[in-house]
Amino acid sequence: QRRTVLSVGVDAVIREWDMMTGRQICHESTSHADVISSFHTFPENSHGSAVDQSDGGSSFGGTLTSSWDGTIRMRKLVQK
C-alpha cells in the first residue's frame, strides 16, 4: 500500500500526494467559497480506539475543514 499525504491550498482544493514519487494522486474541491482557515484529518477508525499503522499505509478516514466563508465541512475519504 502506498504512503500518501494530504494538502489544501488557497484554492480550497484538497490534494492527495504519493510520498515516494511526489506526484499528485487525486484532488477534490471542498466546496468552500473562500480560503481554508483550518484543516484536520481523522483516522478511519476514530471512535477512541487505537489505529494500527504498522503496514505503512494511509490512515486517513476523513477531513474537517473550516473557511473564512464561515462554514465547516466534514467529509469521509473513499479509497480508490
N, C-alpha and C positions, 0 to 999 in steps of 0.2 A: 504494500500500500504506500502511495506516495505521501510525502510530507508537504503540507501547504500552510500558507499564511494569508490572512485577510487584511485588506486595507480599505480605507474610504477617503475620498478626496473632496475638494471644494465643489465638485460637480454632483455630489450626493449619490455617487455610484459605489457600491461595494464590489471589490475585485478580489478574486482568489488567485494566488500565485503559487507555482511549483517552486519549492525551495532549492531543488537540485539544479534546475535549468534557468530559473529566473523568469520563465515565461508565464504570461497570464493564462489561466485555465478558463475562467469564465468571469462574467460581470453581470450585475443586476442593479437596477435602479431602486433606490429606497423610497421613491415617490415623495420625498420631501421637496418643498418649494424653495428652500433656502439652504445655506451651508449647514453641514452636520456639526453640532457642537459637542456631541458625546457619542462614543461608540464602545459597545461592550459585547463580548461573546460569552456564551454559556455552553456547557457540555450537553451532549445528547441526554445523558442520564443526570439531570440536575435536581434530583429530589433529595439531596442531602447525603447521598451515598458516594463513596469514592469511585473515581473513574480510572479504569486500567488503561494507561497509555503505553504499556510495555511493547506494543507492536510498532511504535514509532509513527503511527498514523495520526491523522487529524482527529481531534475530539470535539470539533465544533458541532453543536446541535442547533444553534440559532444565534441571532443577533438582536441587540437592543440599540436603537439609535434615537437621538433627540436632535432637534434642529432649531435654528434661530427663527423658523417659521412658527414655533410654539407647539409643535407636535412631537409625540413619542411613538415610535413604531417598533413592534417586535415581530420577527419572522423566523420561522424554522428553516434551516438549511436542508436541502434534499440532496442525498448522494446521487451522482450521475454515473 
